Amino acid sequence: MNSEPERTNVQTSSPRTPALQSKLPRVGTTVFTVMSALAQQHGAVNLGQGFPDFPCDPALVDCVTDAMRAGHNQYPPMTGVPALREAIAAKIATLYGHRYDANSEITVTAGATQAILTAILAVVRPGDEVIVLEPCYDSYEPNIALAGGKAVFVPLGRDGEAGSFRPDFERIAAAITPRTRAILVNTPHNPSATVWSAEDMQRLDELLRPTDILVISDEVYEHMVFDGRAHESVARHPHLAARSFIVSSFGKTYHVTGWKVGYVAAPAPLMAEFRKVHQFNVFTVNTPVQHGLARYMAEPRPYLELPAFYQRKRDLFRDGLARTRFRLLPSEGSYFQCVDYSAISELGESDFCRWLTAEIGVAAIPLSAFYEGGREQGIVRFCFAKRDETLHAALERLARL
């Protein structure tokens, strides 16, 4: 007797994606993406997002191309190509007087943002507090949240009518608790373009010396310091260097932000913990680019001449803005210029940036985007890392103001 196989009566239903609880519930699309899209929609000059619109040195491209053709296309060491780590250590020693061991104290990273996240994940545990000076780069707080820590926001003090954003050490001291694990420092500063002084670093040193608080020093604009100032790296200060992760970026220095290559320098015990995380969240970084950078760094002129290169662009842009109703804030370093627009409009910062993009044809970034929860001050940020013709085109449109 033939029998048919037993059939299971399965109810059909639509595919369902399980719900999950977000680790970053307040994070959405960044303002940089929003404003860049708006700029493209309206054919605006995009001075919002911080990247150059001009090419890098063709010699650097040749160095990377030669590395590819030489067969440097497989995994490099997890910590970075030795020649590049040696070049980084030598540069820091020459510029700032502190010699890091290339084998145990330098790691090449997939850009500065990854470096900062890795440093935070390496040292911040659930319940730890991290002091963040705001306005600040928008990755800091989400990085701390992913580590289970708590960001403690301390506003940078406004320096009277001059408008620069300086560290307020009384407020920083008041924010320190037994749970404080680290402080994030950024100089030259994004977004305000303020540069920390030697006195600022000395006060930070004196404040932290009796503690076990670590420093994560974001120094990606280290070679963009103007008017004869020196970049005050924490590497110049032995007691700070002993407790610090220093982060820098080849993308910013060599006009290749899309390559996403940076590095971290830190004392060996700190670097050992950093590398434990680094090997599992990125493992290693583009091999031929590392070899190309190592070869290119043999000639220091490209980064030594960068302050003059960007100061000329800053001055060109500021001279043009001076003929508008914007009030210029200081631009001591980085490639940013903040302006007060209160004489032009009473709109909130985000609405003003949208209006400026759609109606005037120039995109900027609201300073409130760099504050936890936003903070309206009537200030927006422009990026002047652009070709002269781009800056002239923007200034011609802004002259209508």
C-alpha positions in Angstrom: 0.0 0.0 0.0 1.4 3.3 -1.0 1.4 6.1 1.5 2.2 9.8 1.1 4.7 11.5 3.4 3.2 13.3 6.3 2.9 17.1 5.6 3.4 19.7 8.3 0.9 22.5 8.2 3.1 25.6 8.5 1.4 28.9 8.7 2.7 31.4 6.2 3.8 34.9 7.5 5.7 37.9 6.3 9.4 38.0 7.0 10.1 39.7 10.3 13.3 41.5 11.4 13.6 41.1 15.2 13.5 44.4 17.1 16.6 45.4 18.9 17.5 48.1 21.5 19.9 50.6 19.9 23.2 51.1 21.6 23.1 54.7 20.2 19.5 55.6 20.3 20.1 59.4 19.8 22.4 59.0 16.8 21.0 59.7 13.4 22.4 61.0 10.1 25.2 63.4 10.8 24.8 67.1 10.0 27.8 66.9 7.7 26.0 64.3 5.5 22.8 66.4 5.6 24.4 69.6 4.7 26.5 68.1 1.9 23.4 66.5 0.4 21.6 69.9 0.6 24.6 71.6 -1.0 24.5 69.2 -3.9 20.7 69.6 -4.3 21.0 73.4 -4.6 24.3 73.6 -6.4 25.9 75.4 -3.5 29.6 75.9 -2.7 30.2 73.3 0.0 32.3 74.9 2.8 30.6 72.6 5.3 32.3 69.2 5.5 36.0 69.4 6.4 37.9 68.0 3.4 40.0 69.5 0.6 38.7 69.9 -2.9 42.2 69.9 -4.4 44.5 66.9 -5.1 47.4 65.7 -3.0 51.0 65.8 -4.1 51.4 63.6 -7.2 54.7 62.4 -5.7 52.7 60.8 -2.8 50.5 58.9 -5.3 53.7 57.7 -7.1 55.0 56.4 -3.8 51.9 54.4 -3.2 51.8 53.2 -6.8 55.4 52.1 -6.6 54.6 50.2 -3.4 51.7 48.3 -5.1 53.9 47.4 -8.0 56.7 46.3 -5.7 54.3 43.7 -4.3 53.3 45.3 -1.0 49.7 44.1 -1.2 49.3 41.6 1.5 48.7 42.0 5.3 51.3 44.2 7.0 52.1 43.8 10.7 49.1 44.4 12.9 50.8 47.5 14.5 51.8 49.0 11.1 54.7 48.8 8.6 57.9 49.2 10.6 59.4 51.8 8.3 56.3 54.0 8.8 56.3 53.6 12.6 60.0 54.6 12.6 59.2 57.7 10.5 56.4 58.7 12.8 58.6 58.3 15.9 61.4 60.3 14.3 59.0 63.1 13.3 57.6 63.4 16.8 61.1 63.4 18.3 62.2 66.1 16.0 59.2 68.4 16.4 58.3 67.9 20.0 61.3 66.5 21.7 59.8 63.2 22.9 61.1 59.9 21.5 58.6 57.1 21.3 59.7 53.6 20.7 58.5 52.6 17.2 58.1 49.0 18.1 56.1 49.3 21.3 54.7 52.8 21.4 53.5 53.7 17.8 50.5 52.1 16.1 49.1 52.9 12.6 45.4 53.2 12.5 42.5 53.3 10.0 42.2 57.1 10.4 41.9 59.2 13.6 38.3 58.4 14.3 39.1 54.7 14.6 42.1 55.6 16.7 39.9 57.6 19.2 37.3 54.8 19.4 40.0 52.2 20.0 41.6 54.3 22.7 38.3 54.8 24.5 37.3 51.1 24.2 40.7 50.1 25.6 40.5 52.1 28.8 36.9 53.1 29.5 34.8 50.6 31.4 31.0 50.7 32.2 30.4 53.4 34.7 33.6 55.3 34.0 33.4 59.0 33.2 35.2 60.8 30.4 35.5 64.6 30.4 34.6 66.1 27.0 35.3 69.8 26.2 32.5 71.1 24.0 32.0 72.1 21.3 33.6 68.9 20.1 34.0 66.5 17.2 30.8 64.5 17.0 32.3 61.0 17.4 33.5 61.5 21.0 30.3 61.0 22.9 29.1 57.9 20.8 32.5 56.3 21.3 32.2 56.7 25.1 28.7 55.4 25.1 29.8 52.3 23.1 32.3 51.6 25.9 29.6 51.9 28.5 31.0 55.1 29.9 29.5 58.5 30.6 30.5 61.7 28.8 30.8 64.6 31.2 30.5 67.8 29.1 32.5 70.9 30.1 32.0 73.9 27.9 35.1 75.7 26.6 35.1 79.3 27.9 34.4 82.2 25.5 37.3 84.6 25.6 35.3 87.9 25.8 34.6 89.8 22.6 37.6 88.0 20.9 35.3 85.0 20.7 37.9 82.2 21.0 37.0 79.0 22.9 39.6 78.4 25.6 39.8 75.6 28.3 38.2 76.6 31.6 40.3 74.8 34.1 38.1 75.7 37.1 35.2 74.0 35.4 37.4 71.0 34.4 38.6 70.6 37.9 35.0 70.8 39.2 34.0 68.0 36.8 36.6 65.5 38.1 35.2 62.8 40.3 36.5 59.4 41.6 34.9 57.9 38.4 36.8 60.1 36.0 38.8 57.8 33.7 40.0 60.1 31.0 39.7 63.6 29.4 39.6 64.3 25.6 41.6 67.2 24.4 41.6 68.6 20.9 44.1 71.2 19.6 44.1 72.8 17.1 40.4 72.6 17.8 37.6 71.5 15.6 35.2 73.4 15.3 36.4 76.6 16.9 40.0 76.8 15.4 41.4 77.7 18.8 44.9 76.5 19.6 46.0 75.6 23.1 49.0 77.4 24.5 52.0 76.1 26.5 50.3 77.6 29.6 47.1 75.7 28.9 49.1 72.4 28.7 51.0 73.3 31.9 47.7 73.9 33.8 46.3 70.6 32.5 49.5 68.9 33.7 49.2 70.4 37.1 45.5 69.5 37.4 46.0 65.8 36.4 49.4 65.1 38.0 47.9 64.0 41.4 45.4 61.7 39.6 45.3 58.6 37.4 43.2 60.3 34.7 44.3 59.5 31.2 44.4 61.9 28.3 43.3 61.2 24.7 44.8 64.1 22.7 43.2 64.6 19.3 46.0 66.4 17.4 44.9 65.8 13.8 45.4 69.4 12.8 48.9 69.6 14.3 50.5 71.0 11.2 47.9 73.8 10.7 48.9 76.4 13.3 49.1 80.0 12.2 50.7 83.4 13.0 54.0 82.0 14.2 52.4 79.8 17.0 53.8 76.4 17.7 51.6 73.3 18.0 51.5 72.5 21.7 51.5 68.7 21.6 51.1 66.8 24.8 54.3 65.1 23.7 56.2 68.3 24.7 55.2 67.8 28.3 56.7 64.6 29.9 54.2 64.2 32.7 51.3 64.5 30.2 52.9 62.3 27.6 53.2 59.6 30.3 49.4 59.4 30.6 48.4 60.2 27.0 47.3 58.7 23.8 48.2 61.1 21.0 46.2 60.8 17.8 47.1 62.3 14.4 46.0 61.9 10.8 47.9 61.5 7.5 44.6 62.3 5.7 44.5 65.8 7.2 48.2 66.5 6.8 48.6 65.2 3.2 45.2 66.2 1.7 44.1 62.5 1.4 41.2 62.2 3.8 39.7 59.3 1.9 42.7 57.1 2.6 41.7 56.9 6.2 45.2 56.4 7.7 46.3 57.9 11.0 48.4 56.8 14.0 48.6 56.8 17.8 51.6 57.3 20.0 51.4 56.3 23.7 53.6 54.9 26.5 54.2 51.1 26.1 51.7 50.0 28.9 48.9 52.1 27.4 49.8 51.0 23.8 49.7 47.4 24.8 46.0 47.8 25.8 45.3 49.9 22.8 46.6 47.1 20.5 44.5 44.5 22.1 41.4 46.3 20.9 43.0 47.5 17.6 43.7 43.9 16.5 40.0 43.0 16.8 38.3 46.1 15.5 40.4 46.7 12.4 43.5 44.5 12.8 45.6 46.4 10.3 45.7 49.1 7.7 46.2 49.4 3.9 49.6 48.0 3.1 50.8 50.0 0.0 49.6 53.3 1.5 51.7 52.6 4.6 54.8 51.9 2.5 54.1 55.0 0.3 53.7 57.2 3.4 56.9 55.9 4.9 58.8 56.8 1.8 57.1 60.2 1.4 57.8 61.2 5.0 61.6 61.1 4.2 61.0 64.7 3.0 59.6 66.8 5.8 58.8 69.9 3.7 55.2 69.0 2.9 54.2 69.1 6.6 56.6 71.8 7.6 55.2 74.1 4.9 51.6 73.3 5.7 51.1 76.2 8.2 52.0 78.8 5.5 49.9 77.0 2.9 46.7 77.1 5.0 47.4 80.5 6.6 47.3 82.0 3.1 44.0 80.4 2.4 42.7 81.5 5.8 43.8 85.1 5.1 42.2 85.1 1.7 38.9 83.8 3.1 38.9 86.2 6.1 39.6 89.2 3.9 36.6 88.3 1.9 34.4 87.7 4.9 35.4 91.0 6.4 33.4 92.7 3.6 30.2 90.9 4.8 28.1 91.4 7.9 29.6 88.3 9.5 31.6 88.8 12.7 34.8 86.8 12.4 36.0 84.7 15.3 39.7 83.9 15.6 41.1 81.2 13.5 44.4 80.2 15.2 44.7 76.7 13.6 43.0 73.9 11.7 41.3 74.7 8.4 38.1 76.2 9.9 36.6 79.6 10.3 33.7 80.3 12.6 31.6 83.4 12.2 28.8 85.1 14.2 25.8 85.8 12.0 23.7 87.7 14.5 23.8 90.9 12.5 22.4 89.0 9.5 19.6 86.8 10.8 17.7 85.7 13.9 17.2 82.2 12.6 18.5 79.3 14.7 21.8 77.9 13.5 20.5 74.8 11.6 17.8 76.9 9.9 20.3 79.6 9.0 22.6 77.0 7.5 19.7 75.6 5.4 18.8 79.1 4.3 22.4 80.0 3.5 22.7 76.9 1.4 19.4 77.2 -0.5 19.2 81.0 -0.9 22.8 82.2 -1.0 24.4 79.1 -2.4 27.1 78.4 0.3 27.0 75.5 2.8 28.2 75.8 6.3 27.8 73.8 9.5 25.9 75.0 12.7 28.2 75.2 15.7 25.3 73.8 17.8 25.9 70.4 16.0 29.1 70.1 18.1 27.3 70.4 21.4 25.4 67.7 23.3 21.8 68.6 22.9 22.7 71.6 20.8 23.5 75.1 22.0 22.4 78.2 20.0 25.0 81.0 19.9 24.4 82.3 16.4 27.7 80.9 15.1 28.4 78.7 12.0 31.6 77.0 10.8 33.1 77.3 7.3 36.0 75.1 5.9 38.6 76.9 3.9 40.5 73.8 2.8 39.5 74.5 -0.8 40.9 75.7 -4.1 41.2 79.5 -4.3 38.6 79.5 -7.0 36.2 77.7 -4.7 36.8 80.2 -2.0 36.4 83.1 -4.4 33.1 81.7 -5.7 31.8 81.3 -2.1 32.9 84.8 -1.2 31.2 86.3 -4.3 27.9 84.7 -3.1 28.4 85.7 0.6 29.1 89.3 -0.5 25.3 89.5 -1.0 25.1 89.5 2.8 
